[in-house]
Amino acid sequence: MTRFSTGDAALSKAQLLQVQRAAKRLSADAALRATVRGHADRRGSESENTPLSEARAQMVVKALTAMGIAADRMEVDSAGSQAPLDPANSPAAYARNRRVEILFQRKEAP
């Protein structure tokens, strides 16, 4: 899971290290696929939060692709502010909710 600053979709060096761990996991197992799901905190309108959460997920996919992961092994999903980790109204809760999750699933053999 990667967390973001308010209104931001850029990846920091620390976030890139987290993404690199996901890339290593995907590289080690060709049957793994990833859903990259972006989230936003509840401040702002959903018309702002949904594209922001998608931009966050897209940035992670772009980084994974640059690390050698094929784009067809990843799916982008954006939840906007509809799936908070922490429903509280506090700066700490907002920070926890501004995130991208990488959900791994195994592709079943035909």
N, C-alpha and C positions, 0 to 999 in steps of 0.2 A: 504494500500500500504506500502510495506517495501522496504527501500533503502539499497544498499550495497556499500562497499568499492570497489575500482578498483581491478578486478581480483579475487574477494572474493565471496564465496557462504555461508560462516558461518553466523549464526544468532547471533546477540548481545542480551543482556538482554532486551534492549528497543524494538528490533524487536520481541522478544518472547512475549512481552506484547501486541503488535499489533496482533500477530497471536492468542494469547489467546482470544482477543475480537472476532475474527472471529470464533474461536471454540465455544464460548458461543452462538453466533448467530446460528451456525449450530446445536448445541445441543438443542436449544430452539425450533427448527422447523424441524421436521423429513422430511418434503417435500423439504427442501432446498438442493441444490447440489452446488458444487463450481468448477469453472475452475480456476486453479492456473497457472497464466501465468508469466513466467520469461522474463526479458528484460536485455539488456546490452547497454552500450554507444557505440558510433560509432567508437571509437578507437579500433585498432586490426582488424584482419580479421574475416569474418563471420564464417570461419571454427573454430575460437576460441570462438567467441561470442555466437554462437548457443548452443554449449555444456555448456558454462558457464551459459547462461540464463536458460537452462534446469536444471542444478545442483542447481541453486537458487530456482527454483520452487519445485524441489524434496525435498530440505531442509525444505521448508514450509510445504509440504505434510507430511513429516516425523514428524515434530513437531505437526501438527494437529492430526496425527494418535496417537502419544504419549499422546495427550490430550483427546483421546477417540473418535475421529471422524473416522468412518469406511472408509477405503480406497476406497470402491466402490461408495462413495458419492462425490469423487473428481476426476477431470481430470487434467492432467499436460499438459501444452502447453508452448512452447518456441518460442519467437519471435526474438531472437537474438537482433540485433540492428535495425531491420526493422520497428519498431513502436515507434519512440521517442516521449516522452512527449514534449520535448523542442529541436527543431532542431538547436539551436545555437551551435557554437564552443567555449564553455567556460567551465571552471571547474564546475560552478554552473549547467549548462545544462547537463554536463556529469553525475553529481551526481543525478540529477532528473531522468535521463534515466536508471540508474542502479537500477532496482526495480523488485519487484514481486507484481502483482495485484491479488487479490482474487475477482473473479466475481461470484456473486450468481445468481442462477436461480432456479425457483420452478419446481419441478417434477410434471407434470400433472397427475391427477388421471386417471386410465384406464377406 
